[in-house]
Amino acid sequence: MEASLRIQKGIVKKFLAAVLAVCVCATLFAVSPLGKAESIFGEVLKGAESTRCVTDGNAVAQGRVVTGANASYEHYYPNAPKFAWSADGTSCTATFTCKYKDGTTTVDCDITKKVEKKATTAKNGKATYVASVKMNNKTYTSKKSVTIAKVAKLQTGMDKVTYTGKLIVPDVQVKDANNKVLSRDDYVVSYSNNKEVGIATVVVELTGDSYSGTLQKEFKIVPAETSVKSVKSAKKAFTVNWKKASADVAGYQVRYSTKKSFAKDVTKTVTVKDASQIDTKISGLKSGKTYYVQVRTYAKIDGKNYYSAWSDASKVVTK
């Protein structure tokens, strides 16, 4: 009888222990988030105490837990993140903090852009960027308003180019008021009068979502240069001979100086108005004096002269 009673008490204790274990498991499940944790960050060794989110492989529990076996821990991010934008609005990150304050994770956002007002050559524009990120099947968003700086500069890299007989198409660069270079997708380029000697024009038409308006800039096309073939000394004089220009020109200019630098106060210039003439004699000079000589071409368009670059200098000593 007494042995039977002891057996019955043992059964009751085992039953109560089983019920208690079920209650503990239920409690662990009760405090667990229903959403899936997003990132595994490390391990908790057997017998260690952790305030992190801990899983034994079957259930997730939060709070201060002493593991009975080795376990991995995961973080749970149920709340809105902290967004960090770049200054220009083109990139953004979102930092999530674990509900139990024991870890963070940072992810890149998807960015969309809406232009509220296009920038022109006179006024700034405005754009709104929207960053979005998804965590635990929930989407979070953030907005940033950005000024689109007005377009301020058109650069061709050259103000004067030499006639080649072909269309001249200089490279173009467009910058905004903050000196930022615009993408080639933001404008189209056209040219006019860009073959013959004279004034050529480059026109930029601003296009796309962010810009509107036009810019233009002129550049000169000057005649092809010539070169000195020979300089012959004469008594208080010299004769200079040059290469005939390959393109139509109105004539040539010859300059000579007692200084290699062609300083203005010691330099004189003679104009040869006959395009077929390829030499000229300079007289009335000092005997035994060294002179430096250069030649250039010129063309006349609409009453205006356009000059080539000067040739390399040649040296002569008068007799």
KOLBARO-679855 format. One record per residue: x, y, z of N, C-alpha, C in turn. Coordinates in steps of 0.02 Angstrom, whole numbers, padded with zeros to 5 digits, always signed. Example, Ala and Ser with C-alpha at 12.3 -4.5 7.8 and 13.67 -1.06 7.14 Angstrom:
<atoms>
+00660-00284+00390+00615-00225+00390+00660-00165+00390 +00642-00112+00354+00684-00053+00357+00645+00002+00394 
</atoms>
This chain:
<atoms>
+00042-00060+00000+00000+00000+00000+00044+00063+00000 +00092+00064+00046+00138+00121+00050+00179+00128-00014 +00200+00072-00043+00239+00074-00106+00196+00100-00162 +00133+00078-00161+00087+00101-00214+00077+00176-00210 +00073+00203-00148+00064+00275-00139+00124+00314-00164 +00184+00285-00150+00245+00319-00174+00246+00322-00250 +00225+00268-00282+00223+00266-00357+00176+00318-00383 +00117+00324-00351+00067+00373-00374+00094+00444-00366 +00128+00459-00309+00157+00526-00299+00209+00541-00352 +00249+00490-00370+00301+00500-00421+00269+00517-00489 +00214+00482-00503+00179+00496-00567+00153+00568-00567 +00125+00589-00510+00097+00657-00505+00153+00709-00514 +00212+00697-00485+00268+00744-00491+00290+00750-00563 +00294+00692-00597+00315+00693-00668+00263+00731-00710 +00199+00719-00693+00145+00753-00730+00149+00829-00720 +00160+00851-00656+00165+00922-00641+00227+00952-00675 +00282+00916-00679+00343+00941-00712+00331+00950-00787 +00293+00902-00814+00277+00906-00886+00234+00967-00900 +00182+00977-00855+00138+01035-00863+00178+01099-00857 +00225+01103-00809+00267+01163-00799+00310+01176-00861 +00338+01123-00890+00380+01131-00950+00339+01160-01007 +00276+01135-01014+00232+01161-01067+00218+01234-01055 +00205+01253-00992+00192+01323-00976+00252+01367-00993 +00313+01343-00977+00373+01382-00991+00381+01392-01066 +00370+01338-01103+00375+01344-01177+00324+01393-01204 +00263+01388-01175+00210+01433-01198+00229+01505-01183 +00261+01515-01124+00282+01583-01107+00335+01609-01155 +00382+01566-01172+00434+01586-01219+00404+01605-01286 +00356+01564-01309+00323+01580-01373+00283+01644-01367 +00253+01656-01308+00210+01714-01299+00249+01779-01305 +00312+01778-01284+00351+01840-01287+00390+01846-01353 +00383+01796-01397+00420+01798-01461+00383+01840-01512 +00418+01875-01556+00385+01913-01609+00358+01864-01661 +00302+01883-01690+00274+01840-01743+00313+01849-01808 +00342+01908-01818+00381+01920-01879+00447+01884-01875 +00474+01869-01934+00537+01834-01937+00595+01881-01922 +00644+01859-01883+00704+01899-01872+00742+01903-01937 +00778+01958-01948+00807+01970-02014+00880+01949-02021 +00920+01952-01967+00992+01941-01975+01021+01901-01918 +01059+01848-01933+01094+01811-01882+01161+01845-01868 +01175+01860-01805+01234+01899-01788+01288+01861-01750 +01274+01801-01725+01327+01766-01687+01301+01706-01649 +01339+01684-01598+01320+01625-01559+01326+01639-01484 +01285+01601-01445+01290+01602-01372+01310+01532-01351 +01366+01525-01315+01391+01460-01295+01351+01431-01237 +01355+01367-01231+01318+01331-01178+01332+01360-01110 +01279+01374-01073+01285+01399-01005+01295+01473-01001 +01304+01508-01058+01316+01580-01056+01250+01617-01048 +01254+01677-01020+01195+01718-01010+01193+01772-01063 +01136+01783-01094+01130+01831-01148+01068+01872-01142 +01074+01936-01160+01014+01979-01164+00993+01988-01237 +01025+01950-01281+01009+01954-01352+00948+01911-01368 +00927+01917-01430+00873+01874-01455+00903+01805-01467 +00877+01753-01436+00908+01687-01437+00860+01635-01465 +00887+01589-01505+00846+01534-01530+00882+01468-01518 +00843+01417-01501+00873+01350-01494+00859+01308-01555 +00835+01341-01608+00820+01305-01669+00747+01289-01677 +00709+01291-01623+00638+01275-01626+00594+01336-01611 +00618+01379-01568+00578+01437-01549+00623+01496-01537 +00596+01557-01542+00633+01618-01530+00608+01650-01466 +00653+01668-01421+00632+01699-01358+00674+01761-01347 +00644+01812-01317+00680+01873-01301+00688+01879-01225 +00738+01918-01206+00748+01930-01135+00812+01898-01110 +00821+01897-01045+00881+01869-01016+00874+01793-01013 +00916+01759-01052+00909+01686-01059+00977+01654-01045 +00976+01599-01006+01036+01558-00998+01026+01496-01038 +01067+01487-01090+01056+01430-01136+01079+01366-01104 +01043+01314-01120+01062+01247-01097+01105+01212-01148 +01115+01244-01205+01156+01214-01258+01181+01271-01301 +01228+01255-01345+01250+01307-01391+01191+01330-01434 +01187+01395-01447+01130+01421-01485+01152+01481-01527 +01115+01495-01579+01128+01555-01619+01077+01607-01600 +01094+01671-01609+01046+01724-01593+01030+01766-01655 +00970+01790-01657+00946+01831-01712+00916+01895-01685 +00915+01947-01729+00886+02011-01708+00818+02023-01742 +00776+02058-01707+00708+02070-01731+00698+02146-01738 +00677+02168-01798+00673+02240-01813+00601+02259-01831 +00560+02272-01782+00489+02288-01795+00475+02362-01804 +00524+02405-01789+00511+02477-01788+00542+02513-01848 +00520+02575-01860+00544+02615-01916+00620+02628-01909 +00656+02631-01965+00728+02643-01963+00746+02716-01960 +00810+02730-01951+00836+02798-01957+00867+02805-02026 +00842+02853-02065+00865+02863-02134+00924+02913-02135 +00972+02899-02178+01030+02944-02187+01039+02958-02261 +01027+03021-02281+01028+03041-02351+01096+03069-02371 +01114+03060-02435+01170+03098-02463+01147+03169-02477 +01193+03216-02483+01174+03286-02491+01134+03297-02555 +01150+03260-02608+01115+03272-02672+01053+03230-02680 +01037+03188-02630+00975+03150-02633+00978+03087-02675 +01035+03071-02704+01039+03014-02749+01050+02947-02714 +01066+02949-02649+01074+02887-02611+01050+02896-02539 +01031+02841-02509+01005+02843-02440+01012+02774-02409 +01029+02773-02344+01031+02710-02308+00980+02712-02251 +00959+02652-02229+00912+02647-02173+00943+02602-02120 +00947+02627-02058+00975+02588-02004+00920+02566-01957 +00913+02499-01949+00863+02470-01904+00896+02450-01839 +00859+02461-01783+00883+02441-01717+00840+02385-01690 +00872+02333-01664+00835+02276-01636+00788+02300-01581 +00731+02269-01577+00680+02287-01527+00710+02286-01456 +00759+02242-01446+00788+02235-01379+00855+02272-01373 +00867+02319-01420+00922+02366-01416+00991+02334-01417 +00996+02273-01444+01060+02238-01440+01094+02231-01508 +01071+02266-01559+01103+02261-01624+01069+02304-01675 +01106+02323-01727+01079+02363-01782+01100+02332-01849 +01063+02349-01900+01083+02331-01969+01067+02390-02015 +01111+02404-02063+01102+02459-02109+01098+02433-02181 +01047+02455-02217+01037+02432-02286+01027+02492-02332 +01043+02482-02396+01032+02533-02447+00959+02537-02466 +00936+02597-02480+00866+02607-02499+00858+02610-02574 +00799+02596-02597+00781+02609-02667+00760+02683-02672 +00784+02717-02725+00771+02789-02732+00730+02803-02794 +00679+02845-02786+00642+02871-02844+00645+02948-02842 +00643+02978-02901+00651+03051-02906+00592+03081-02944 +00567+03136-02918+00514+03173-02952+00535+03246-02956 +00539+03273-03017+00558+03343-03027+00496+03386-03021 +00496+03430-02971+00440+03475-02961+00445+03536-03008 +00507+03560-03019+00518+03618-03063+00586+03611-03095 +00590+03618-03161+00653+03612-03196+00697+03673-03185 +00763+03661-03184+00810+03717-03181+00821+03746-03250 +00832+03811-03254+00845+03845-03317+00913+03881-03312 +00928+03921-03361+00990+03961-03359+00983+04021-03312 +00921+04035-03290+00909+04093-03248+00887+04075-03177 +00854+04017-03168+00826+04000-03103+00841+03928-03084 +00844+03917-03018+00852+03850-02991+00788+03810-03000 +00795+03744-02999+00737+03700-03001+00731+03663-02934 +00684+03615-02932+00672+03579-02869+00653+03507-02885 +00680+03460-02845+00664+03389-02853+00650+03358-02785 +00607+03309-02784+00592+03271-02723+00615+03199-02732 +00656+03175-02686+00679+03106-02687+00642+03066-02633 +00622+03005-02650+00588+02961-02603+00629+02897-02595 +00649+02883-02532+00686+02822-02517+00638+02771-02487 +00643+02709-02509+00600+02657-02481+00642+02595-02465 +00622+02560-02410+00656+02500-02389+00606+02454-02355 +00616+02389-02362+00569+02340-02336+00601+02299-02281 +00566+02289-02225+00590+02248-02170+00531+02214-02137 +00536+02148-02125+00480+02110-02094+00415+02121-02133 +00421+02120-02199+00363+02127-02243+00327+02194-02236 +00362+02244-02210+00334+02311-02204+00380+02360-02239 +00351+02408-02276+00390+02457-02313+00392+02523-02276 +00452+02552-02271+00462+02617-02239+00489+02666-02291 +00468+02728-02286+00490+02778-02336+00514+02843-02302 +00554+02880-02339+00577+02946-02317+00584+02991-02378 +00572+03056-02370+00575+03104-02425+00630+03156-02413 +00659+03180-02468+00708+03234-02464+00698+03281-02523 +00694+03346-02508+00687+03397-02560+00756+03425-02577 +00772+03429-02641+00838+03450-02664+00831+03505-02716 +00873+03556-02710+00874+03610-02760+00915+03588-02821 +00888+03598-02880+00925+03586-02942+00956+03652-02963 +01022+03657-02959+01055+03721-02973+01045+03741-03046 +01038+03806-03058+01029+03832-03125+01092+03818-03167 +01083+03816-03233+01138+03803-03279+01174+03869-03293 +01240+03868-03283+01277+03931-03285+01331+03937-03338 +01361+03881-03359+01420+03886-03402+01416+03837-03461 +01437+03863-03519+01447+03821-03578+01520+03830-03599 +01558+03776-03598+01628+03778-03615+01642+03735-03676 +01682+03761-03723+01700+03723-03782+01772+03702-03782 +01811+03728-03735+01882+03711-03731+01925+03749-03781 +01894+03791-03822+01932+03830-03870+01893+03891-03891 +01928+03947-03898+01897+04008-03924+01917+04021-03996 +01972+03989-04017+01997+03999-04085+02025+03934-04112 +02004+03915-04172+02029+03854-04204+02052+03870-04275 +02093+03826-04302+02121+03837-04369+02079+03802-04422 +02069+03837-04477+02032+03809-04534+02064+03743-04557 +02021+03693-04569+02045+03628-04593+02013+03606-04658 +01961+03642-04680+01924+03621-04739+01868+03572-04722 +01863+03553-04658+01812+03506-04635+01771+03539-04579 +01713+03510-04565+01672+03535-04509+01712+03529-04444 +01710+03582-04405+01746+03583-04341+01694+03575-04285 +01703+03523-04245+01654+03507-04192+01691+03502-04126 +01702+03557-04091+01738+03555-04027+01696+03520-03973 +01732+03489-03926+01698+03458-03869+01662+03511-03827 +01607+03490-03798+01566+03537-03758+01559+03511-03687 +01562+03556-03639+01549+03539-03569+01503+03592-03539 +01450+03568-03506+01401+03613-03475+01404+03604-03399 +01406+03660-03363+01409+03658-03289+01353+03699-03259 +01332+03678-03198+01281+03716-03163+01315+03769-03118 +01275+03805-03081+01301+03860-03039+01347+03836-02983 +01344+03771-02967+01388+03742-02916+01450+03710-02947 +01460+03723-03012+01517+03696-03050+01513+03621-03062 +01454+03593-03055+01444+03522-03069+01434+03512-03144 +01468+03462-03172+01464+03448-03244+01399+03410-03257 +01359+03435-03304+01297+03402-03322+01312+03339-03364 +01269+03290-03358+01275+03230-03399+01257+03246-03472 +01286+03210-03519+01270+03220-03590+01198+03202-03604 +01166+03166-03558+01095+03150-03567+01050+03210-03553 +01080+03264-03524+01040+03322-03505+01035+03375-03560 +01069+03365-03616+01067+03416-03669+01087+03386-03737 +01069+03422-03790+01090+03405-03858+01128+03465-03886 +01176+03452-03931+01220+03503-03957+01211+03509-04032 +01212+03571-04057+01211+03584-04129+01261+03639-04145 +01284+03641-04208+01335+03689-04230+01311+03724-04294 +01336+03785-04304+01322+03821-04366+01384+03860-04387 +01392+03868-04454+01450+03905-04483+01516+03878-04456 +01521+03813-04448+01580+03784-04416+01627+03749-04465 +01631+03776-04526+01679+03749-04574+01726+03803-04602 +01697+03859-04626+01737+03911-04658+01765+03960-04607 +01815+03998-04628+01843+04051-04586+01789+04100-04566 +01789+04120-04504+01738+04167-04479+01716+04149-04409 +01655+04167-04392+01627+04154-04326+01581+04094-04329 +01596+04042-04290+01554+03982-04285+01515+03985-04219 +01460+03949-04216+01417+03951-04157+01401+03879-04135 +01406+03867-04069+01383+03804-04040+01322+03819-03997 +01269+03780-04005+01207+03790-03968+01192+03727-03927 +01177+03736-03863+01159+03681-03819+01086+03689-03799 +01046+03638-03813+00976+03639-03792+00968+03591-03733 +00948+03619-03676+00939+03579-03615+00876+03536-03622 +00883+03472-03605+00827+03425-03613+00820+03382-03550 +00777+03332-03554+00769+03285-03498+00723+03311-03444 +00724+03276-03388+00678+03291-03333+00698+03351-03290 +00763+03367-03289+00787+03414-03239+00801+03485-03264 +00809+03493-03331+00831+03558-03357+00790+03580-03418 +00790+03646-03428+00754+03675-03485+00788+03740-03506 +00791+03753-03571+00821+03815-03596+00877+03801-03646 +00910+03855-03668+00965+03849-03716+01025+03892-03695 +01083+03871-03717+01145+03909-03708+01181+03910-03776 +01219+03963-03789+01259+03964-03850+01325+04001-03839 +01373+03983-03881+01439+04013-03876+01471+04015-03945 +01508+04069-03958+01541+04077-04022+01615+04060-04016 +01644+04038-04072+01716+04029-04075+01740+04047-04146 +01802+04068-04151+01830+04090-04216+01862+04032-04253 +01853+04032-04319+01891+03989-04363+01938+04034-04402 +02003+04027-04393+02052+04071-04424+02086+04034-04481 +02118+04072-04528+02150+04039-04585+02207+03993-04564 +02222+03946-04608+02279+03903-04597+02343+03944-04599 +02391+03927-04557+02453+03967-04554+02501+03947-04610 +02550+03989-04620+02603+03976-04668+02669+03968-04631 +02724+03963-04667+02790+03957-04636+02842+03993-04678 +02894+04016-04647+02949+04051-04681+02993+03999-04716 +03003+04008-04781+03046+03962-04818+03119+03985-04816 +03129+04052-04820+03198+04077-04818+03198+04152-04803 +03253+04176-04775+03264+04247-04765+03335+04262-04790 +03340+04307-04840+03405+04323-04871+03426+04394-04852 +03488+04398-04828+03515+04462-04807+03532+04506-04867 +03522+04571-04858+03541+04621-04909+03570+04681-04873 +03596+04730-04910+03625+04789-04880+03570+04830-04846 +03574+04835-04781+03524+04869-04740+03452+04845-04757 +03447+04780-04774+03382+04752-04793+03385+04676-04789 +03326+04645-04799+03323+04572-04808+03260+04556-04849 +03261+04499-04881+03203+04474-04919+03179+04410-04886 +03114+04407-04870+03085+04348-04839+03040+04314-04889 +03044+04248-04892+03004+04206-04937+02965+04156-04894 +02900+04146-04909+02858+04102-04869+02819+04053-04912 +02791+04005-04879+02752+03954-04912+02683+03981-04928 +02659+03969-04990+02593+03993-05011+02539+03957-04969 +02490+03996-04948+02436+03968-04907+02397+03917-04947 +02377+03862-04914+02341+03809-04948+02267+03824-04957 +02241+03870-04918+02170+03888-04923+02164+03961-04946 +02104+03980-04966+02093+04049-04989+02106+04098-04932 +02150+04146-04945+02165+04199-04897+02165+04265-04934 +02160+04319-04897+02163+04386-04928+02234+04408-04938 +02280+04383-04897+02350+04404-04903+02390+04380-04843 +02445+04416-04830+02493+04396-04778+02515+04457-04738 +02541+04444-04680+02575+04495-04641+02644+04471-04622 +02692+04516-04625+02761+04501-04605+02778+04548-04547 +02805+04519-04494+02829+04562-04440+02902+04546-04425 +02939+04598-04408+03010+04590-04394+03028+04633-04333 +03079+04609-04296+03097+04641-04233+03170+04629-04218 +03198+04674-04179+03267+04666-04156+03270+04623-04093 +03212+04604-04068+03209+04560-04009+03169+04498-04025 +03194+04441-04000+03161+04377-04013+03091+04374-03982 +03080+04415-03931+03015+04416-03898+02963+04456-03937 +02986+04491-03989+02943+04535-04030+02908+04586-03986 +02947+04617-03943+02921+04670-03901+02892+04725-03944 +02836+04751-03923+02798+04799-03964+02838+04860-03985 +02881+04885-03942+02916+04948-03957+02972+04940-04009 +02992+04878-04024+03045+04867-04073+03022+04821-04130 +02957+04817-04140+02929+04772-04191+02887+04811-04240 +02895+04794-04305+02856+04825-04358+02821+04771-04399 +02763+04789-04429+02724+04741-04468+02710+04769-04537 +02718+04727-04588+02704+04746-04658+02649+04700-04684 +02598+04728-04717+02543+04688-04745+02552+04680-04820 +02547+04617-04842+02549+04600-04914+02478+04581-04934 +02446+04624-04975+02375+04614-04991+02362+04568-05050 +02415+04545-05082+02408+04499-05139+02418+04428-05114 +02365+04386-05117+02368+04318-05092+02415+04274-05132 +02431+04294-05195+02475+04254-05236+02548+04270-05224 +02562+04325-05190+02631+04345-05177+02660+04304-05120 +02722+04280-05129+02751+04237-05077+02819+04263-05053 +02835+04327-05068+02896+04356-05040+02890+04431-05037 +02933+04463-04998+02935+04536-04995+03003+04556-04968 +03024+04619-04988+03088+04645-04965+03076+04700-04914 +03112+04695-04859+03107+04745-04806+03171+04786-04808 +03164+04852-04820+03222+04897-04827+03223+04949-04773 +03277+04991-04775+03283+05046-04727+03302+05024-04658 +03338+04968-04654+03358+04942-04589+03429+04963-04571 +03451+04946-04513+03520+04960-04492+03567+04906-04518 +03627+04927-04536+03676+04880-04561+03705+04838-04504 +03716+04774-04518+03746+04729-04468+03702+04715-04408 +03639+04723-04416+03592+04713-04360+03555+04646-04368 +03542+04613-04311+03505+04550-04312+03430+04563-04307 +03392+04530-04351+03319+04538-04351+03287+04468-04348 +03230+04467-04314+03189+04406-04311+03127+04418-04352 +03107+04367-04392+03054+04376-04441+03001+04321-04434 +02937+04341-04439+02881+04294-04439+02830+04314-04493 +02791+04265-04515+02739+04278-04566+02674+04244-04543 +02617+04275-04560+02552+04244-04548+02505+04261-04605 +02452+04223-04612+02401+04235-04663+02342+04273-04632 +02300+04302-04676+02238+04332-04651+02184+04325-04705 +02123+04321-04682+02065+04318-04727+02017+04373-04706 +01978+04396-04754+01931+04451-04740+01860+04426-04751 +01821+04426-04697+01752+04402-04698+01706+04457-04673 +01658+04477-04716+01610+04530-04698+01646+04592-04671 +01701+04610-04704+01738+04670-04686+01783+04663-04626 +01788+04603-04598+01829+04593-04538+01886+04545-04554 +01946+04561-04529+02004+04519-04540+02010+04464-04487 +02028+04404-04511+02041+04347-04467+02111+04323-04481 +02153+04320-04429+02224+04306-04437+02242+04236-04413 +02289+04204-04448+02315+04140-04425+02366+04152-04370 +02392+04099-04342+02447+04105-04294+02510+04125-04332 +02556+04156-04298+02620+04174-04328+02662+04112-04339 +02702+04114-04392+02748+04058-04406+02805+04058-04354 +02844+04006-04355+02905+04006-04314+02951+04063-04337 +02989+04090-04291+03033+04147-04307+03096+04123-04343 +03117+04163-04393+03181+04153-04427+03226+04212-04412 +03292+04202-04413+03339+04254-04395+03383+04273-04456 +03396+04337-04463+03438+04362-04517+03479+04421-04492 +03541+04427-04518+03584+04484-04502+03594+04525-04565 +03576+04589-04563+03581+04631-04622+03655+04646-04639 +03666+04662-04703+03734+04680-04725+03746+04754-04716 
</atoms>
